[in-house]
């Protein structure tokens, strides 16, 4: 069994066509770099994030006020 396996490993089962490596490397070089500088945020994006941050802050203040109110009522007896 091992003799057959050794013979199979010695044979070339697949050979790439001529110029295959050059074509692959050319396409890889043409891909955009993942480390390219990120674009600065646009003004509308910044405004959206500020609006979300404001809404989160308002919501958190409401939650804290609600919890404080429950604590005040239950601790008053």
Residue pairs with C-beta under 8 A, 6 or more apart in sequence:
41 49
